Amino acid sequence: MGLARYVAVRAALIIPSVLILYTVAFIILRILPGNPILAVLGTKNIPPEQLAALEKQLGLDKPLYVQYFDYLWRALHGDFGQSLIVRGRPIAADLADRLPATIELAVAGLLVSLVLGLATGLVAGLRRDTKIDVAMRVYGALTYTLFIPWLGLLFQLVFAVWLHWLPVSGRIDPQVEVKTITGLYVLDSLLTGNWAALKSALAHIVLPALTLGIVLSGPYTRLLRNNLAVVLDSNFILAYRAHGVRERRITWHAFRNAIIPVVTYAGLQFALLLGGAVLTETTFDWPGIGTYLVDKIQYRDYPAIQAVILVFALIVGLISLIVDIIYAYIDPRIRY
């Protein structure tokens, strides 16, 4: 199978994955007990005829299969409907406002996890069976068991409350204005040369990114360490040493071969990043899709929850496709 056909097949597989996730979310939301209108109004003392009128107005009186296909058809055209809570404002507008914040946090968290995970994994792999190796392996195991809100609250207490080095929460200081181009405050500040906004945006993202990155860095440590150990014992590395190749060059070749599975894992971990971003955003009051989702779940806002799940599924699918393409490019033998 050629690379073009391989990419086309992988892209086509995104569609059933997204449909399955949407269907599961749709079914779960409908079988849960309670009425979303009563949850939004916060009271059960509403006349039955008024409740029926509201259900009809929101389309909740239609058969489930009609609601399923109707929402899916509109979502395919970019129309996610309106929130049950804030009528008149399209959900797509809410997502467009909040999605850049989640992407910015996820990318920053991914960078932190890669830097920490690859650095500790490389040190552990090159210092096998030493105290440093044991320390790095303990780090990898320990960080993966940490609970994101606990670590985030600890960072807030130490660096924001006690030391006053960094802000407790939020995305940027209220008195600082940033001209929005991409919605990514750090990038927009750089593009517009707004250094005050850049300083504020970086200060606000440090603690959330560290919290998310540290928790997700452990698997990189273990994965790279184990792959590096296998590669360093392989025959071509022994051949390099037999021919007197310098150790630094051998380490580079071993690292390149050991990092291939790490690239795949990085793509798969993006789903964990989005899940972790929900907890991190809630802890740091980060105005992203995660806090939006938590808020909507409290009120069982069907259209908004389904829209967030669809967007998450599409993002994870696209990231997986990009990783597959990179993997196939790095290793030409990959053609399923």
Secondary structure as UniProt FT lines:
FT   HELIX           3..12
FT   HELIX           14..31
FT   HELIX           36..41
FT   HELIX           48..58
FT   TURN            59..61
FT   HELIX           64..76
FT   TURN            77..78
FT   TURN            87..88
FT   HELIX           91..126
FT   TURN            127..129
FT   HELIX           131..145
FT   HELIX           148..155
FT   HELIX           156..162
FT   TURN            174..175
FT   HELIX           185..192
FT   HELIX           195..232
FT   HELIX           235..242
FT   TURN            243..244
FT   HELIX           247..258
FT   HELIX           260..284
FT   HELIX           289..298
FT   TURN            299..300
FT   HELIX           302..330
FT   TURN            332..333
//
